[in-house]
Amino acid sequence: MLFSSLTFLIWFLPTVLIVHTLLPQRWRNAFLLCASVFFYAWGEIRYVPLVLLSMTLNYFFGLQVGSGKRGKRKFWLVVSVLFNFGALVYYKYAGFLMDVLGLGAWAPVVVMPLGISFYTFQTQGYVVDVFRGKVPPEKNAINLMTFILLFPQLIAGPIVLYTDVAKELKVRSLLPEYFEKGMGQFIMGLAAKVLLANPLGALTEQVTLRAASSAPALWLATLAGVLQLYFDFAGYSQMAIGMGNMLGFRFPKNFDFPLSATSMRAFWRRWHMTLGVWLRDYVYIPLGGSRGKPWRTFLNLFVVWLFSGLWHGADYNHVLWGLWFFLWIALERTRYGTFVDAHPGYGFVYTQLMFLIAWPLFHYSVPADALHHFTRMFSTVWSTDVLYLLRDHGVLLLIAVIACLRPVARHAAEWGRRWPVLRVAAGLTVLILCLAALVNENYNPFIYFRF
């Protein structure tokens, strides 16, 4: 069930919000758990037993690593890692790994469960935090299962840690100001998805599938693809954060205008921020972080970016995508990084250009397809098709680029605080436009549902 579907918008979300608000505090988590199971079953009913098994076992793992001697606690931590990542490897990577080993003909034919990359990180993060003593083990199974399966962030994040919502799982206040704030965030996220990401994706598809498209048209389509990726995922995250506010939870920010970053380091501190925090706290720092010799730091960065590439997709393209950014992150730890910081104009152009060039690796699963896209971008095929594309889609692209700028959002927020009546009117207008666009919408995927 997509957040940007009429089914979700017209009956599922309003029903959940109304019932959740009316229920006594002690019944709210149980209701949210049931609603989340229903939400997951709507999209992937065959894997509901797997998700329920994962929740039950991680509840048990949390209890085991939270008590007893260190040897026993460490044993159960290892078991939790083997189970959680074993399931992830089987369902997401078995085919790719066996293909790498030349055993592709014997690879199991499985469909990847929705959201497995996200809820695996959340459950494993919880068990590790209990082992580290950051949080006590959750003894209320309903509370823990609600955390794992909470529908706003279940399928595509943000990656919410147990420490982020531990207090709200026990007691949370449904304050009117947070409900209004959450509604505004949800509508803005929905607009980013429906009014920007969807038409940008349709434009990209139109150009890339046309064999006669010129090189300038391919560059334009690649730019549209980058903008689609940003507004698709940032829009989903904003909707999730907004629903969290409406339900009494405070989810962490996931995007902070990365397409205006002036270095690759800054870019990845502002893009998919919750994934970056998870990789830092549970991979990079345990490996030693930057505390050792320079070669060891570069090795740790290599492992993190290899891991990040594989997390985004079980194929060679996504491995190359992750290592592409490792190259620039590592380079910025030398004098080149000092130069980039001293020349923000250059840093902006270089950072955004390197991200744009990497888009074909992210978009395609087969190296030959990405190479073909690159070849077409740098070909000598030129025509006037790009002029017609700009005529038809120039306003859309301009609005999308402007929406990537932090000052624009800051001024809009300030305007909304000054004139609350106009803020509400603008929100309702945008919501109506989104619903109208969805009535006849044919192109409405969420990119990160693949991961």
ABEGO torsion letter per residue (X at the ends): XBAABAAAAAAAAAAAAAAAAABBAAAAAAAAAAAAAAAAAAABAAAAAAAAAAAAAAAAAAAAAABEBAAAAAAAAAAAAAAAAAAAAAAAAAAAAAAAAGAAAABBBBBBBBGAAAAAAAAAAAAAAAAAGABBBBABAAAAAAAAABAAAAAAOBBBBAAAAAAAAABBBBBAAAAAAAAAAAAAAAAAAAAAAAAAAAAAAAAAABAABBAAAAAAAAAAAAAAAAAAAAAAAAAAAAAAAAAGBBBBBABBGAAABABAAAAAAABGAAAAAAAAAAAAAAAGEAABBAAAAAAAAAAAAAAAAAAABBBAAAAAAAAAAAAAAAAAABAAAAAAAABAAAAAAAAAAAAAAAAAAAABABAAAAAAAAAAAABABBBAAAAAAAAAAAAAAAAAAAAABAAAAAAAAAAAAABAAAAAAAAAAAAAAAAAAAAABABABBAAAAX
